[in-house]
Amino acid sequence: MVFDILAGYLRHRGGEVRLRNLVSLMRCFDIPETTVRVVAMRLRNDGWLSSLREGRETVYTVTDAGWKLLDEGSDRIFNRPFGPWDGQWHMVIYSVPEMERTLRDQLRKKLSWLGFGPLSAAIWLSPHDRREQVLTAFADQPSVQMDVFRARSMGLEADRSIVSRAWDLEALDRAYVEYLEVYRPRLVAYRAGELGGADALVERMKLIDDYRGFPFSDPDLPPELLPVGWHGRRAHEVFLEAHGLLRPAAEAYVGSVLDVAVAAEQEAG
């Protein structure tokens, strides 16, 4: 939530926020001040935020590493590829020492996030060429050995067999249906502008949070490899429309919180 607030609402304000203003925004989600303080410090300690003191106040700013992470996440969530496929599979074969189990888990999560699926334990593939992103992410890990390839199968039937082994599309499609059942009926209220203030901010954040898991499990397969009646495209369209419809009211509320804080500072000064 802290990252979503910074990326979605504070980037055009310099990507920084006073701790007390962040606390005020997080109250909308019933998150106590102590939790916000702990989370902000952890993000700073992990290198995603930097901080400075202005008098008695702490100001947090997103670091370059933080923006890179946010931009990558935003791209995977919002820019889902639906174009034609050239028939090429992009493969990653890796080897990680047995003692490096945490690193192996990180590698698998990264591969999933980038749309790769496991053909076997150490052979992952994707219809999209994101091999360079994988190699770059683990370039500073000498214990990770990776080889990358491009390959074609024997044909469409073989491609569909590969898909059935690497991904559980039935479960994923059911999840998309559940998402649509929740948010498609709400579009009427969104279009009518019925949500405002903190309600719009909370709704928009929940919309994103409920959707962000899909890029971890959806490889963005080309149409010829998807089952008949696939709901992923429609779910993405509903997500984008709802996200855009809620934007003005959510941004206005965040701006009002920050403007009140600025006005209070000026009055105190």
N, C-alpha and C positions, 0 to 999 in steps of 0.2 A: 504493500500500500504506500509506503514511503517513497519507493521508486516510482510508482505510478503517479503520485502527486507531483513529484519533481519533474518527471518527463512530460506528463500531460498538461500540467497547469503552470509550472514555474520556470520552464525552460526559457520562455520568451521574456522572463523577468530576470535573466542572468543565471538561472539554474541554482539559485541559492535561497535559503530560507532561515529565518530566525527560529530557534528551538521553540520559543513560546508560541509562535504562529503555527508551527507544525503541530504542536500539542493541541491548539485550538481546532485545527482541521481534523485531527484524529478523533476528537470528541464525537464527531458525527457518527463514528463507527463504534462508539462505546469503548474505545481503547484508552486506558488510564495513562496519566502523564508519566508514571514510573516506567511503564512498558515502552513508551515512545522514547524516553531517554536512553533506556538500555539498548533498544534497536538502533538508534542513531549512533551510539558509541560503537556498537558491533560493526555497523557498516563502515564507520571511520577506521576501526582497527583492521578491517579486511581490505581497506584500500579503495572502497567504492565512494566514500565521502571524505572531504577534508573539512577542517573546522578552524575557526579563528575567534578570538574574543574581542568584542566591542563593548567596553565597559564591563557590566555584569552579565552581558548576554553572550550566548554562543550562536554563531552563524555557521550553518553547514552549506557546503558547496559540493556539487558532483565533480569527481575527478575525471580525467581523460579515460581511465579504465572503466569508470562507471558509465560514462556516456557510450563507450563502445559496447558494453554489455546491454544497455538500454536500447541502442539502435539495432543491435542484432535481434533482440527479443521482439522489438516492434516490427521489424521486417518479417519475421517468421509468423507473427500473429496477423498482421494486416495485409501482407502481400503474398497471398497464397497463389501459386502458379496453376493455371488452368489451360495452358496453351498446348499445342501439338507436341507429340513425342517423336524423337528420332529413332526410337527402338534400341537405344544404347543403355545398358546397365552400367552404373558406376560403382565399383566394388572397393572395399577396404578390408584387407586381411591384416590382423594385428596379433601381436604376441606381447604379453605382459607377465613378468615374473610372478609366480604363485604368491610370494610374500607381499606383493603390491596389490592387495585386493581392493583397497580404497581407490587407488588409481584406475584399476580396471572398471570399477563401478562408475567412476567419473567419465571414463571413455565411452562406456555404453550409453550413459545418459546423454552425452554430447551427440553421439551418433543418432539416438532416437530423436533428439531435438532437431537435428538437421534433416530428418526424414528418412534415415537409413533403417532397414529392417534386418534381423538376423536370419540368414539362410542356414547358418550353423553357428556354433558358439563363437567362433572368431572370424567368421566371414559375414560381413554386412554389405548391403547393397541398396542403391537408390536409383530411381529413374532420372534424377537431377544431379548435375555435376557440382557437388559441394565438397569434393575431395580436398580441395585446397584449404577450405575452412577447417576441416578436421586436422589436416597436417599442421596448419598454423597454430591451432589451439594446443597441440601437444609437442610443439617444436622444442620446448625447453625441458622435455621429459625424456632423457636418454634411455631410460629403461623401457620405453614404449617403442616397439619396432612395428612399423607399418609399411605395407606395400599397397599401392593403388593401381587399379586396372579399369579399362573399359572393355565391355564384352557384349555380344549379342547371343540370344538363345537360338534354338532351332525354329522358333516361330511363335505366333500368338498363343497357341495352346500351351507351349512350354512356359511362356511368360506368365500366363494365368496360373499355372501350377506353382511357379516361383512365388507369386503373390500370396497364394493360399498357404504356403509354408512360412512366409516371412511376417505376415500380418494377420490379425484377427479382424477382418473387415465387418463381420456380422456384429460383433460386440461394439465396434466403433460406430457403425451405422445406427445401432440402438441408442447410443449416447447422443448422437446428433438429433435423433427423433425426440429424445427427452428435452434437449436444449430448445428445439423448435416449439415443443408443447408449452414451455415456460414463456419464451420471449416473443413468439410470433403474435399471440393474442394481445400482448402489451403494446404493439406498434400503434394501435389506434390511439391509446392514451398519449404515447410519445408524440405522435403527429399532431395531436390537439394541444400539446404544450401543457398537459395537466400536472406535470411534475415540475416543481421549482425549488429553489433554495437548496438546503442540505439534502432533501429527498432526491433531487436530481443527481447530486454528486454521489450519494450512496448507491443509487440505482445503477449509475454508469460504471462505478467501480466494481460492483457485483457482476454486471454484464461482462466486463473484461475478465474478472477472476474466474467466472464459470466457463469462459471460452478458452482461456490460455492453456489449458491442458491438452487441447486437441492437437496442436503442432507436435507434442511429444509422441503421439500415437498415430497420426495421420501422415502417410508418406507423400500425399498430394499426387496420387497416381493419375496417369493420363486416362481419358474417358474409356478407351478401349479395354482397360484392365479393371474397370470398376463394375460392380454388380448392377443389374438393372434396378432402377428406382433409388439410386444412391442419394442420400440426403445431405452430404457434406457441403455441396455447392450452395444449396438453399440456406443452410445454417450460416454459412459465411456471409451471404447476402443480408440475412436478417441481422447478424451481428454488426455489419458495417452501417446499415441504415439506422439501427437503434443507437449505435455509438455516435453517429452524426447528429441525430435528432436531439439527444440529451446534452450535447456539447454546449450550446449557448447558455442554458440555465446552470449547468455545473460550473462552467468557467465564471459566470457572473457571481455565483456564490463564493467561489474561492477568492475572486477579486474583492468582494465585499469584506471578507474576513481580513485580508491583507490591508485593504484601504482603511478599515477601522483601526488596525494596529498602527498604521502610519500616522493617522490623525491623532491617536492617543499619544504617540511619541512627540509629535509637533506641539501638542497642547502642553505636555509635560516639560518640553524644552522651553 
